[in-house]
């Protein structure tokens, strides 16, 4: 990152000041699991525990939310990590031949 110095004059002396730019925080993205009529609930709980490191209770709560509302948020992560987790879910779902879907949604910046 190149910073352009600010020039000012004080008492006939040229003063150069550097401005400090704060690095931008990486964006955060929600990973959302979608409900379907074929993937067993136990498999969804297992995915939430394995990929997202949720406790059994939290995994059950998230699974039930997805089951009743159609989708549930698994967590909020930087984009690279979110993409990795979605890929892991899809790989496990393919391996066990379930149509479980997971996607990334942008979150509101604070």
MODELLER restraints for C-alpha pairs under 7 A, 6 or more apart:
rsr = mdl.restraints
at = mdl.atoms
rsr.add(forms.Gaussian(group=physical.xy_distance, feature=features.Distance(at['CA:3:A'], at['CA:19:A']), mean=6.86, stdev=0.5))
rsr.add(forms.Gaussian(group=physical.xy_distance, feature=features.Distance(at['CA:4:A'], at['CA:18:A']), mean=6.96, stdev=0.5))
rsr.add(forms.Gaussian(group=physical.xy_distance, feature=features.Distance(at['CA:5:A'], at['CA:16:A']), mean=5.97, stdev=0.5))
rsr.add(forms.Gaussian(group=physical.xy_distance, feature=features.Distance(at['CA:5:A'], at['CA:17:A']), mean=5.37, stdev=0.5))
rsr.add(forms.Gaussian(group=physical.xy_distance, feature=features.Distance(at['CA:5:A'], at['CA:18:A']), mean=4.62, stdev=0.5))
rsr.add(forms.Gaussian(group=physical.xy_distance, feature=features.Distance(at['CA:5:A'], at['CA:19:A']), mean=6.61, stdev=0.5))
rsr.add(forms.Gaussian(group=physical.xy_distance, feature=features.Distance(at['CA:6:A'], at['CA:16:A']), mean=5.58, stdev=0.5))
rsr.add(forms.Gaussian(group=physical.xy_distance, feature=features.Distance(at['CA:6:A'], at['CA:17:A']), mean=5.01, stdev=0.5))
rsr.add(forms.Gaussian(group=physical.xy_distance, feature=features.Distance(at['CA:6:A'], at['CA:18:A']), mean=6.16, stdev=0.5))
rsr.add(forms.Gaussian(group=physical.xy_distance, feature=features.Distance(at['CA:7:A'], at['CA:14:A']), mean=6.87, stdev=0.5))
rsr.add(forms.Gaussian(group=physical.xy_distance, feature=features.Distance(at['CA:7:A'], at['CA:15:A']), mean=5.77, stdev=0.5))
rsr.add(forms.Gaussian(group=physical.xy_distance, feature=features.Distance(at['CA:7:A'], at['CA:16:A']), mean=4.67, stdev=0.5))
rsr.add(forms.Gaussian(group=physical.xy_distance, feature=features.Distance(at['CA:7:A'], at['CA:17:A']), mean=6.41, stdev=0.5))
rsr.add(forms.Gaussian(group=physical.xy_distance, feature=features.Distance(at['CA:8:A'], at['CA:14:A']), mean=5.88, stdev=0.5))
rsr.add(forms.Gaussian(group=physical.xy_distance, feature=features.Distance(at['CA:8:A'], at['CA:15:A']), mean=5.30, stdev=0.5))
rsr.add(forms.Gaussian(group=physical.xy_distance, feature=features.Distance(at['CA:8:A'], at['CA:16:A']), mean=6.54, stdev=0.5))
rsr.add(forms.Gaussian(group=physical.xy_distance, feature=features.Distance(at['CA:9:A'], at['CA:15:A']), mean=5.75, stdev=0.5))
rsr.add(forms.Gaussian(group=physical.xy_distance, feature=features.Distance(at['CA:26:A'], at['CA:78:A']), mean=6.39, stdev=0.5))
rsr.add(forms.Gaussian(group=physical.xy_distance, feature=features.Distance(at['CA:27:A'], at['CA:78:A']), mean=5.94, stdev=0.5))
rsr.add(forms.Gaussian(group=physical.xy_distance, feature=features.Distance(at['CA:27:A'], at['CA:79:A']), mean=6.88, stdev=0.5))
rsr.add(forms.Gaussian(group=physical.xy_distance, feature=features.Distance(at['CA:28:A'], at['CA:76:A']), mean=6.06, stdev=0.5))
rsr.add(forms.Gaussian(group=physical.xy_distance, feature=features.Distance(at['CA:28:A'], at['CA:77:A']), mean=5.22, stdev=0.5))
rsr.add(forms.Gaussian(group=physical.xy_distance, feature=features.Distance(at['CA:28:A'], at['CA:78:A']), mean=4.78, stdev=0.5))
rsr.add(forms.Gaussian(group=physical.xy_distance, feature=features.Distance(at['CA:28:A'], at['CA:79:A']), mean=6.47, stdev=0.5))
rsr.add(forms.Gaussian(group=physical.xy_distance, feature=features.Distance(at['CA:28:A'], at['CA:106:A']), mean=6.88, stdev=0.5))
rsr.add(forms.Gaussian(group=physical.xy_distance, feature=features.Distance(at['CA:28:A'], at['CA:107:A']), mean=6.17, stdev=0.5))
rsr.add(forms.Gaussian(group=physical.xy_distance, feature=features.Distance(at['CA:29:A'], at['CA:76:A']), mean=5.26, stdev=0.5))
rsr.add(forms.Gaussian(group=physical.xy_distance, feature=features.Distance(at['CA:29:A'], at['CA:77:A']), mean=5.31, stdev=0.5))
rsr.add(forms.Gaussian(group=physical.xy_distance, feature=features.Distance(at['CA:29:A'], at['CA:78:A']), mean=6.00, stdev=0.5))
rsr.add(forms.Gaussian(group=physical.xy_distance, feature=features.Distance(at['CA:29:A'], at['CA:79:A']), mean=5.93, stdev=0.5))
rsr.add(forms.Gaussian(group=physical.xy_distance, feature=features.Distance(at['CA:29:A'], at['CA:82:A']), mean=6.69, stdev=0.5))
rsr.add(forms.Gaussian(group=physical.xy_distance, feature=features.Distance(at['CA:29:A'], at['CA:104:A']), mean=6.33, stdev=0.5))
rsr.add(forms.Gaussian(group=physical.xy_distance, feature=features.Distance(at['CA:29:A'], at['CA:105:A']), mean=5.69, stdev=0.5))
rsr.add(forms.Gaussian(group=physical.xy_distance, feature=features.Distance(at['CA:29:A'], at['CA:106:A']), mean=4.72, stdev=0.5))
rsr.add(forms.Gaussian(group=physical.xy_distance, feature=features.Distance(at['CA:29:A'], at['CA:107:A']), mean=5.45, stdev=0.5))
rsr.add(forms.Gaussian(group=physical.xy_distance, feature=features.Distance(at['CA:30:A'], at['CA:73:A']), mean=6.47, stdev=0.5))
rsr.add(forms.Gaussian(group=physical.xy_distance, feature=features.Distance(at['CA:30:A'], at['CA:75:A']), mean=5.70, stdev=0.5))
rsr.add(forms.Gaussian(group=physical.xy_distance, feature=features.Distance(at['CA:30:A'], at['CA:76:A']), mean=4.28, stdev=0.5))
rsr.add(forms.Gaussian(group=physical.xy_distance, feature=features.Distance(at['CA:30:A'], at['CA:77:A']), mean=6.42, stdev=0.5))
rsr.add(forms.Gaussian(group=physical.xy_distance, feature=features.Distance(at['CA:30:A'], at['CA:104:A']), mean=5.65, stdev=0.5))
rsr.add(forms.Gaussian(group=physical.xy_distance, feature=features.Distance(at['CA:30:A'], at['CA:105:A']), mean=5.10, stdev=0.5))
rsr.add(forms.Gaussian(group=physical.xy_distance, feature=features.Distance(at['CA:30:A'], at['CA:106:A']), mean=6.17, stdev=0.5))
rsr.add(forms.Gaussian(group=physical.xy_distance, feature=features.Distance(at['CA:30:A'], at['CA:107:A']), mean=6.28, stdev=0.5))
rsr.add(forms.Gaussian(group=physical.xy_distance, feature=features.Distance(at['CA:31:A'], at['CA:73:A']), mean=5.82, stdev=0.5))
rsr.add(forms.Gaussian(group=physical.xy_distance, feature=features.Distance(at['CA:31:A'], at['CA:74:A']), mean=5.52, stdev=0.5))
rsr.add(forms.Gaussian(group=physical.xy_distance, feature=features.Distance(at['CA:31:A'], at['CA:75:A']), mean=5.67, stdev=0.5))
rsr.add(forms.Gaussian(group=physical.xy_distance, feature=features.Distance(at['CA:31:A'], at['CA:76:A']), mean=6.26, stdev=0.5))
rsr.add(forms.Gaussian(group=physical.xy_distance, feature=features.Distance(at['CA:31:A'], at['CA:82:A']), mean=6.18, stdev=0.5))
rsr.add(forms.Gaussian(group=physical.xy_distance, feature=features.Distance(at['CA:31:A'], at['CA:102:A']), mean=6.95, stdev=0.5))
rsr.add(forms.Gaussian(group=physical.xy_distance, feature=features.Distance(at['CA:31:A'], at['CA:103:A']), mean=5.76, stdev=0.5))
rsr.add(forms.Gaussian(group=physical.xy_distance, feature=features.Distance(at['CA:31:A'], at['CA:104:A']), mean=4.71, stdev=0.5))
rsr.add(forms.Gaussian(group=physical.xy_distance, feature=features.Distance(at['CA:31:A'], at['CA:105:A']), mean=6.41, stdev=0.5))
rsr.add(forms.Gaussian(group=physical.xy_distance, feature=features.Distance(at['CA:32:A'], at['CA:71:A']), mean=6.51, stdev=0.5))
rsr.add(forms.Gaussian(group=physical.xy_distance, feature=features.Distance(at['CA:32:A'], at['CA:72:A']), mean=5.46, stdev=0.5))
rsr.add(forms.Gaussian(group=physical.xy_distance, feature=features.Distance(at['CA:32:A'], at['CA:73:A']), mean=4.34, stdev=0.5))
rsr.add(forms.Gaussian(group=physical.xy_distance, feature=features.Distance(at['CA:32:A'], at['CA:74:A']), mean=5.64, stdev=0.5))
rsr.add(forms.Gaussian(group=physical.xy_distance, feature=features.Distance(at['CA:32:A'], at['CA:102:A']), mean=5.58, stdev=0.5))
rsr.add(forms.Gaussian(group=physical.xy_distance, feature=features.Distance(at['CA:32:A'], at['CA:103:A']), mean=5.34, stdev=0.5))
rsr.add(forms.Gaussian(group=physical.xy_distance, feature=features.Distance(at['CA:32:A'], at['CA:104:A']), mean=6.17, stdev=0.5))
rsr.add(forms.Gaussian(group=physical.xy_distance, feature=features.Distance(at['CA:33:A'], at['CA:66:A']), mean=6.85, stdev=0.5))
rsr.add(forms.Gaussian(group=physical.xy_distance, feature=features.Distance(at['CA:33:A'], at['CA:71:A']), mean=5.56, stdev=0.5))
rsr.add(forms.Gaussian(group=physical.xy_distance, feature=features.Distance(at['CA:33:A'], at['CA:72:A']), mean=5.47, stdev=0.5))
rsr.add(forms.Gaussian(group=physical.xy_distance, feature=features.Distance(at['CA:33:A'], at['CA:73:A']), mean=6.36, stdev=0.5))
rsr.add(forms.Gaussian(group=physical.xy_distance, feature=features.Distance(at['CA:33:A'], at['CA:74:A']), mean=6.71, stdev=0.5))
rsr.add(forms.Gaussian(group=physical.xy_distance, feature=features.Distance(at['CA:33:A'], at['CA:101:A']), mean=6.14, stdev=0.5))
rsr.add(forms.Gaussian(group=physical.xy_distance, feature=features.Distance(at['CA:33:A'], at['CA:102:A']), mean=4.40, stdev=0.5))
rsr.add(forms.Gaussian(group=physical.xy_distance, feature=features.Distance(at['CA:33:A'], at['CA:103:A']), mean=6.59, stdev=0.5))
rsr.add(forms.Gaussian(group=physical.xy_distance, feature=features.Distance(at['CA:34:A'], at['CA:66:A']), mean=6.11, stdev=0.5))
rsr.add(forms.Gaussian(group=physical.xy_distance, feature=features.Distance(at['CA:34:A'], at['CA:70:A']), mean=5.89, stdev=0.5))
rsr.add(forms.Gaussian(group=physical.xy_distance, feature=features.Distance(at['CA:34:A'], at['CA:71:A']), mean=4.36, stdev=0.5))
rsr.add(forms.Gaussian(group=physical.xy_distance, feature=features.Distance(at['CA:34:A'], at['CA:72:A']), mean=6.71, stdev=0.5))
rsr.add(forms.Gaussian(group=physical.xy_distance, feature=features.Distance(at['CA:34:A'], at['CA:100:A']), mean=6.98, stdev=0.5))
rsr.add(forms.Gaussian(group=physical.xy_distance, feature=features.Distance(at['CA:34:A'], at['CA:101:A']), mean=5.50, stdev=0.5))
rsr.add(forms.Gaussian(group=physical.xy_distance, feature=features.Distance(at['CA:34:A'], at['CA:102:A']), mean=5.93, stdev=0.5))
rsr.add(forms.Gaussian(group=physical.xy_distance, feature=features.Distance(at['CA:35:A'], at['CA:66:A']), mean=5.35, stdev=0.5))
rsr.add(forms.Gaussian(group=physical.xy_distance, feature=features.Distance(at['CA:35:A'], at['CA:67:A']), mean=5.47, stdev=0.5))
rsr.add(forms.Gaussian(group=physical.xy_distance, feature=features.Distance(at['CA:35:A'], at['CA:70:A']), mean=4.96, stdev=0.5))
rsr.add(forms.Gaussian(group=physical.xy_distance, feature=features.Distance(at['CA:35:A'], at['CA:71:A']), mean=5.71, stdev=0.5))
rsr.add(forms.Gaussian(group=physical.xy_distance, feature=features.Distance(at['CA:36:A'], at['CA:100:A']), mean=6.71, stdev=0.5))
rsr.add(forms.Gaussian(group=physical.xy_distance, feature=features.Distance(at['CA:38:A'], at['CA:98:A']), mean=6.98, stdev=0.5))
rsr.add(forms.Gaussian(group=physical.xy_distance, feature=features.Distance(at['CA:39:A'], at['CA:98:A']), mean=5.53, stdev=0.5))
rsr.add(forms.Gaussian(group=physical.xy_distance, feature=features.Distance(at['CA:39:A'], at['CA:99:A']), mean=6.52, stdev=0.5))
rsr.add(forms.Gaussian(group=physical.xy_distance, feature=features.Distance(at['CA:39:A'], at['CA:100:A']), mean=6.12, stdev=0.5))
rsr.add(forms.Gaussian(group=physical.xy_distance, feature=features.Distance(at['CA:41:A'], at['CA:63:A']), mean=6.87, stdev=0.5))
rsr.add(forms.Gaussian(group=physical.xy_distance, feature=features.Distance(at['CA:44:A'], at['CA:63:A']), mean=6.35, stdev=0.5))
rsr.add(forms.Gaussian(group=physical.xy_distance, feature=features.Distance(at['CA:45:A'], at['CA:59:A']), mean=5.14, stdev=0.5))
rsr.add(forms.Gaussian(group=physical.xy_distance, feature=features.Distance(at['CA:45:A'], at['CA:60:A']), mean=5.90, stdev=0.5))
rsr.add(forms.Gaussian(group=physical.xy_distance, feature=features.Distance(at['CA:45:A'], at['CA:63:A']), mean=6.28, stdev=0.5))
rsr.add(forms.Gaussian(group=physical.xy_distance, feature=features.Distance(at['CA:47:A'], at['CA:89:A']), mean=6.84, stdev=0.5))
rsr.add(forms.Gaussian(group=physical.xy_distance, feature=features.Distance(at['CA:48:A'], at['CA:54:A']), mean=5.79, stdev=0.5))
rsr.add(forms.Gaussian(group=physical.xy_distance, feature=features.Distance(at['CA:48:A'], at['CA:59:A']), mean=5.46, stdev=0.5))
rsr.add(forms.Gaussian(group=physical.xy_distance, feature=features.Distance(at['CA:49:A'], at['CA:55:A']), mean=6.19, stdev=0.5))
rsr.add(forms.Gaussian(group=physical.xy_distance, feature=features.Distance(at['CA:49:A'], at['CA:56:A']), mean=6.73, stdev=0.5))
rsr.add(forms.Gaussian(group=physical.xy_distance, feature=features.Distance(at['CA:49:A'], at['CA:59:A']), mean=6.28, stdev=0.5))
rsr.add(forms.Gaussian(group=physical.xy_distance, feature=features.Distance(at['CA:51:A'], at['CA:85:A']), mean=6.49, stdev=0.5))
rsr.add(forms.Gaussian(group=physical.xy_distance, feature=features.Distance(at['CA:51:A'], at['CA:88:A']), mean=6.95, stdev=0.5))
rsr.add(forms.Gaussian(group=physical.xy_distance, feature=features.Distance(at['CA:62:A'], at['CA:72:A']), mean=5.98, stdev=0.5))
rsr.add(forms.Gaussian(group=physical.xy_distance, feature=features.Distance(at['CA:65:A'], at['CA:71:A']), mean=6.78, stdev=0.5))
rsr.add(forms.Gaussian(group=physical.xy_distance, feature=features.Distance(at['CA:65:A'], at['CA:72:A']), mean=5.73, stdev=0.5))
rsr.add(forms.Gaussian(group=physical.xy_distance, feature=features.Distance(at['CA:66:A'], at['CA:72:A']), mean=4.62, stdev=0.5))
rsr.add(forms.Gaussian(group=physical.xy_distance, feature=features.Distance(at['CA:82:A'], at['CA:104:A']), mean=6.82, stdev=0.5))
rsr.add(forms.Gaussian(group=physical.xy_distance, feature=features.Distance(at['CA:86:A'], at['CA:102:A']), mean=5.80, stdev=0.5))
rsr.add(forms.Gaussian(group=physical.xy_distance, feature=features.Distance(at['CA:86:A'], at['CA:103:A']), mean=6.34, stdev=0.5))
rsr.add(forms.Gaussian(group=physical.xy_distance, feature=features.Distance(at['CA:89:A'], at['CA:102:A']), mean=6.88, stdev=0.5))
rsr.add(forms.Gaussian(group=physical.xy_distance, feature=features.Distance(at['CA:90:A'], at['CA:101:A']), mean=6.79, stdev=0.5))
rsr.add(forms.Gaussian(group=physical.xy_distance, feature=features.Distance(at['CA:93:A'], at['CA:99:A']), mean=6.39, stdev=0.5))
rsr.add(forms.Gaussian(group=physical.xy_distance, feature=features.Distance(at['CA:93:A'], at['CA:100:A']), mean=5.84, stdev=0.5))
